Amino acid sequence: MKPKAMDKSAQNTFALHPLLKQRWSPRAFSSTDIEPEKIRQMLEAARWSPSSSNEQPWRFILGFKGDETHQKIFSTLVEFNQLWANTAPLLMLAIGNTMSQKKPDQANPAYKYDVGQAVAHLTFQAMSDGLFVHQMGGFDTKKAALLLEVPFGFEVLTALAVGYIGDPEVLHPNLKKSEIAPRERRPLDELVFGKAFGEILSLVKP
Ligand SMILES: Cc1cc2nc3c(=O)[nH]c(=O)nc-3n(C[C@H](O)[C@H](O)[C@H](O)COP(=O)(O)O)c2cc1C
């Protein structure tokens, strides 16, 4: 039986789709394996996300707990992330093609933006299948590129932990507190402007 997801829902001011409200980045994952079909579905979601000039610069490497790829990805994580990421049955690398595939010898300035967006799509497909995704920037991207034989012109951007939600009790004591703490965000009127940058847009005032 899968453990019930903890309620870390957004304390939103305006209404949100339930998947957006319920998404968060857990550190305690269940040891339950992910069904292969669900993995295919979340990768399919990434595949169908939009990209600048339809360049589709995203690439992914998947490591399953117990296999060599999982060990290699895990070995690149900073100490803090190693405290928890081993609870996840799936570790992934999100990689970007820095070069345009349509315009010879030209860089694609949108590759990071597009890979991030593909990961967002992947995240919500995963969530609709009951899974959670935790992205990580805390890892050695150069080491990951070397260990996983990422070719020149491609850049390792983020690592992802994916799985069903787990019991916070499995976590290192230093991490338990943040696992159950409420999530925080800046108010919308600090982020969205009207006449010019910094100018309040009354539409988004609570
Ligand atoms: C690009 C990126 C890098 C991140 N790097 C890490 C990381 O190295 N370690 C970690 O524990 N969380 C990491 N996070 C998770 C963020 O800390 C988390 O998304 C943020 O605190 C908001 O919390 P929420 O996702 O639960 O809403 C990262 C998230 C993103 C999008």
The ligand as a MOL file (V3000), in Angstrom:
LIG
                    3D

  0  0  0     0  0            999 V3000
M  V30 BEGIN CTAB
M  V30 COUNTS 31 33 0 0 0
M  V30 BEGIN ATOM
M  V30 1 C 16.3930 24.2120 -10.2990 0
M  V30 2 C 16.0960 23.7350 -8.9030 0
M  V30 3 C 17.1440 23.3080 -8.0960 0
M  V30 4 C 16.8790 22.8150 -6.8060 0
M  V30 5 N 17.9260 22.2980 -6.0560 0
M  V30 6 C 17.6490 21.6620 -4.8990 0
M  V30 7 C 18.6700 20.9510 -4.2220 0
M  V30 8 O 19.8250 20.8550 -4.6620 0
M  V30 9 N 18.3410 20.3340 -3.0540 0
M  V30 10 C 17.0870 20.3590 -2.5280 0
M  V30 11 O 16.8600 19.7500 -1.4800 0
M  V30 12 N 16.0840 21.0300 -3.1660 0
M  V30 13 C 16.3350 21.6570 -4.3420 0
M  V30 14 N 15.3190 22.2940 -5.0290 0
M  V30 15 C 13.9590 22.3200 -4.4670 0
M  V30 16 C 13.6030 23.7290 -3.9820 0
M  V30 17 O 14.2940 23.9980 -2.7910 0
M  V30 18 C 12.0810 23.8160 -3.7930 0
M  V30 19 O 11.4600 23.6860 -5.0540 0
M  V30 20 C 11.6800 25.1590 -3.1820 0
M  V30 21 O 12.1660 25.2730 -1.8650 0
M  V30 22 C 10.1680 25.3270 -3.1350 0
M  V30 23 O 9.5960 24.2520 -2.4500 0
M  V30 24 P 8.4310 23.3820 -3.1130 0
M  V30 25 O 8.9760 22.8050 -4.4080 0
M  V30 26 O 8.1450 22.2830 -2.1020 0
M  V30 27 O 7.2820 24.2800 -3.3560 0
M  V30 28 C 15.5510 22.8040 -6.3090 0
M  V30 29 C 14.4990 23.2420 -7.1290 0
M  V30 30 C 14.7640 23.6970 -8.4120 0
M  V30 31 C 13.6010 24.1260 -9.2770 0
M  V30 END ATOM
M  V30 BEGIN BOND
M  V30 1 1 1 2
M  V30 2 1 2 3
M  V30 3 2 2 30
M  V30 4 2 3 4
M  V30 5 1 4 5
M  V30 6 1 4 28
M  V30 7 2 5 6
M  V30 8 1 6 7
M  V30 9 1 6 13
M  V30 10 2 7 8
M  V30 11 1 7 9
M  V30 12 1 9 10
M  V30 13 2 10 11
M  V30 14 1 10 12
M  V30 15 2 12 13
M  V30 16 1 13 14
M  V30 17 1 14 15
M  V30 18 1 14 28
M  V30 19 1 15 16
M  V30 20 1 16 17
M  V30 21 1 16 18
M  V30 22 1 18 19
M  V30 23 1 18 20
M  V30 24 1 20 21
M  V30 25 1 20 22
M  V30 26 1 22 23
M  V30 27 1 23 24
M  V30 28 2 24 25
M  V30 29 1 24 26
M  V30 30 1 24 27
M  V30 31 2 28 29
M  V30 32 1 29 30
M  V30 33 1 30 31
M  V30 END BOND
M  V30 END CTAB
M  END
